[in-house]
Amino acid sequence: MVSLRSFFSKFFKNTTTAKKSTMINLILFGPPGSGKGTQAAHLVEKYNLLHISTGDLFRSEIGNKTTLGLEAKNYMDKGELVPDTVTINMLKKKVDENPDVKGFIFDGFPRTIPQAESLDAMLLEDGQSITSLLALEVEDKEIVKRLLERAKTSGRSDDADENIIRNRIQVYLKNTAIVAGHYAKSNKSVTVNGIGTIEEVAARLSAAIDKTLVHQS
């Protein structure tokens, strides 16, 4: 005979698992000037997600002089790359600090296959996985045009030099191709047309996410 305690323990365990499986975990890629930040804000609001930018995360951890921040700074001060384990631990800390959101947007990570595998393993520990990798597609000439225009107000020198802009685009494409290929194996890589109004691009992203969720349900 099954006790009430065992019955309800099993019920609540299964309910928790179901809740985790419905979380929306996105990797958002977009070349510089693609409007990625604007679109991330839209997705955060629509789906109740937390936007995690690794750049912001590093600045926060280092600025607050946390153990992880100091460890990262130690590598950076020596001109060395911060190990993936440190970055993953920062991400895990941020995820654990926000249990009430319905998912996460990972921005700036992963950039390599080992990083993608580490992120997958981190999410798997909580019974989760990447829902979709979304890559905004914008033609090079449009990116150059946008950034040169942005340079007039941004004050960023790397926005004002066309050669630097084109190099940034190539670096982005190289990183994206590697990680996109990893998630394409599980049919989770999606390219989205990034040309149009903010509302039009947002609608395309939402449609891509909703389609993925239907297929995974």
C-alpha positions as CSV (number, residue, x, y, z in Angstrom):
1,M,0.0,0.0,0.0
2,V,1.3,3.4,-0.9
3,S,1.3,5.9,2.0
4,L,-0.2,9.4,1.6
5,R,3.2,10.9,2.2
6,S,4.8,8.8,-0.6
7,F,1.9,9.7,-2.9
8,F,2.1,13.4,-2.4
9,S,5.9,13.4,-2.4
10,K,5.8,11.8,-5.8
11,F,3.1,14.2,-7.0
12,F,5.0,17.3,-6.0
13,K,8.2,16.0,-7.4
14,N,6.6,15.5,-10.8
15,T,4.9,18.9,-10.6
16,T,8.3,20.6,-10.0
17,T,9.8,18.7,-12.9
18,A,7.0,19.8,-15.2
19,K,7.5,23.4,-14.1
20,K,11.2,23.3,-14.9
21,S,10.6,21.7,-18.3
22,T,8.4,24.6,-19.3
23,M,11.1,27.3,-18.7
24,I,12.2,29.3,-21.7
25,N,16.0,29.5,-21.9
26,L,17.3,31.4,-24.9
27,I,20.6,32.2,-26.4
28,L,20.3,35.5,-28.3
29,F,22.8,36.3,-30.9
30,G,23.0,39.4,-33.1
31,P,25.8,41.4,-34.8
32,P,26.7,44.8,-33.3
33,G,24.1,47.2,-34.3
34,S,21.4,44.6,-34.8
35,G,19.1,45.9,-32.1
36,K,19.8,42.9,-29.9
37,G,19.5,44.8,-26.7
38,T,16.2,46.3,-27.6
39,Q,14.8,42.9,-28.6
40,A,16.1,41.3,-25.5
41,A,14.2,43.9,-23.4
42,H,11.0,43.0,-25.4
43,L,11.4,39.3,-24.8
44,V,12.1,39.9,-21.1
45,E,8.8,41.7,-20.7
46,K,6.7,39.4,-22.9
47,Y,7.9,36.1,-21.4
48,N,9.0,37.2,-17.9
49,L,12.6,36.2,-18.6
50,L,15.9,37.4,-17.0
51,H,18.4,38.9,-19.4
52,I,21.9,37.8,-18.4
53,S,24.7,39.6,-20.2
54,T,28.1,38.1,-19.4
55,G,29.7,41.5,-19.8
56,D,27.3,43.1,-17.2
57,L,27.8,40.0,-15.0
58,F,31.6,40.3,-15.0
59,R,31.4,44.1,-14.2
60,S,28.9,43.4,-11.4
61,E,30.9,40.6,-9.8
62,I,34.2,42.5,-10.1
63,G,32.7,45.8,-8.9
64,N,31.2,44.1,-5.9
65,K,34.5,42.3,-5.2
66,T,32.8,38.9,-4.8
67,T,34.9,35.8,-4.6
68,L,34.2,35.0,-8.3
69,G,34.7,38.6,-9.3
70,L,38.1,38.7,-7.6
71,E,39.1,35.4,-9.2
72,A,38.1,36.7,-12.6
73,K,40.0,39.9,-12.1
74,N,43.1,38.0,-11.1
75,Y,43.2,36.3,-14.5
76,M,42.3,39.5,-16.4
77,D,45.0,41.5,-14.6
78,K,47.6,39.0,-15.8
79,G,46.2,39.3,-19.4
80,E,44.9,35.8,-19.3
81,L,41.5,34.5,-20.4
82,V,39.0,33.8,-17.6
83,P,38.4,30.1,-17.4
84,D,35.0,28.9,-18.5
85,T,34.4,27.4,-15.0
86,V,34.5,30.8,-13.5
87,T,32.0,32.2,-16.0
88,I,29.7,29.2,-15.6
89,N,29.8,29.6,-11.8
90,M,28.8,33.3,-12.2
91,L,26.0,32.3,-14.5
92,K,24.8,29.6,-12.1
93,K,24.9,32.1,-9.2
94,K,22.8,34.5,-11.2
95,V,20.3,31.8,-12.2
96,D,20.0,30.6,-8.6
97,E,19.4,34.1,-7.3
98,N,16.3,34.4,-9.6
99,P,14.1,31.4,-9.0
100,D,10.8,33.1,-9.9
101,V,11.5,34.0,-13.5
102,K,10.2,31.8,-16.3
103,G,13.5,31.5,-18.0
104,F,16.7,33.3,-19.1
105,I,18.2,35.0,-22.1
106,F,21.9,34.3,-22.3
107,D,23.7,37.2,-24.0
108,G,27.4,37.0,-24.9
109,F,27.7,33.3,-23.8
110,P,28.4,30.7,-25.1
111,R,31.0,31.6,-27.7
112,T,32.7,28.2,-28.1
113,I,31.6,24.5,-28.1
114,P,33.1,23.8,-24.6
115,Q,31.2,26.8,-23.3
116,A,28.0,25.6,-24.9
117,E,28.5,22.1,-23.4
118,S,29.2,23.7,-20.0
119,L,26.0,25.7,-20.2
120,D,24.0,22.6,-21.2
121,A,25.4,20.7,-18.3
122,M,24.6,23.6,-15.8
123,L,21.0,23.7,-17.0
124,L,20.7,19.9,-17.0
125,E,21.5,19.9,-13.3
126,D,18.1,21.6,-12.8
127,G,16.3,19.5,-15.3
128,Q,16.4,22.3,-17.9
129,S,17.9,22.9,-21.3
130,I,18.3,25.6,-24.0
131,T,15.0,26.2,-25.7
132,S,16.4,27.9,-28.7
133,L,19.3,29.8,-30.1
134,L,18.0,32.9,-31.9
135,A,20.3,34.7,-34.3
136,L,19.3,38.1,-35.8
137,E,20.3,38.3,-39.4
138,V,21.2,41.8,-40.7
139,E,23.2,42.5,-43.9
140,D,26.7,43.8,-43.4
141,K,26.0,47.1,-45.2
142,E,23.0,47.8,-43.0
143,I,25.1,47.1,-39.9
144,V,27.9,49.5,-41.1
145,K,25.2,52.1,-41.8
146,R,23.6,51.8,-38.4
147,L,26.9,51.9,-36.5
148,L,28.3,54.8,-38.3
149,E,25.1,56.7,-37.5
150,R,25.3,55.5,-33.9
151,A,28.8,56.8,-33.6
152,K,27.5,60.4,-33.9
153,T,26.0,60.0,-30.5
154,S,27.6,57.0,-28.8
155,G,31.1,58.4,-28.6
156,R,32.5,54.9,-29.3
157,S,35.5,54.9,-31.6
158,D,34.8,51.3,-32.7
159,D,31.4,52.5,-34.1
160,A,33.1,55.2,-36.2
161,D,35.6,53.1,-38.2
162,E,34.2,51.0,-41.0
163,N,37.1,48.6,-41.1
164,I,36.8,47.9,-37.4
165,I,33.0,47.5,-37.8
166,R,33.5,44.9,-40.6
167,N,36.1,43.1,-38.5
168,R,33.6,43.0,-35.5
169,I,31.0,41.5,-37.9
170,Q,33.4,38.7,-39.0
171,V,34.3,37.9,-35.4
172,Y,30.6,37.7,-34.5
173,L,29.9,35.4,-37.5
174,K,32.7,33.1,-36.6
175,N,31.5,32.7,-33.0
176,T,27.9,32.4,-34.0
177,A,28.6,29.7,-36.6
178,I,30.4,27.5,-34.1
179,V,27.7,27.7,-31.4
180,A,24.8,27.6,-33.8
181,G,26.1,24.4,-35.3
182,H,26.2,22.8,-31.9
183,Y,22.5,23.6,-31.2
184,A,21.5,22.8,-34.8
185,K,22.2,19.2,-34.0
186,S,19.1,19.3,-31.8
187,N,17.1,21.6,-34.1
188,K,17.4,24.5,-31.7
189,S,19.1,27.1,-33.9
190,V,16.9,29.6,-35.6
191,T,17.8,32.6,-37.7
192,V,15.5,35.6,-37.7
193,N,15.3,38.5,-40.1
194,G,16.6,41.5,-38.2
195,I,15.5,44.1,-40.8
196,G,12.4,46.1,-40.1
197,T,10.8,48.1,-37.4
198,I,11.3,47.1,-33.7
199,E,7.8,45.8,-33.6
200,E,8.2,43.7,-36.8
201,V,11.5,42.1,-35.6
202,A,9.9,41.5,-32.2
203,A,7.0,39.7,-33.8
204,R,9.3,37.5,-35.7
205,L,11.3,36.5,-32.6
206,S,8.1,35.8,-30.7
207,A,6.8,33.7,-33.5
208,A,10.0,31.7,-33.6
209,I,9.9,31.1,-29.8
210,D,6.3,30.1,-29.8
211,K,6.8,27.7,-32.7
212,T,9.7,26.1,-30.7
213,L,7.6,25.8,-27.6
214,V,4.8,24.1,-29.5
215,H,7.2,21.5,-30.9
216,Q,8.7,20.8,-27.5
217,S,5.4,20.5,-25.7
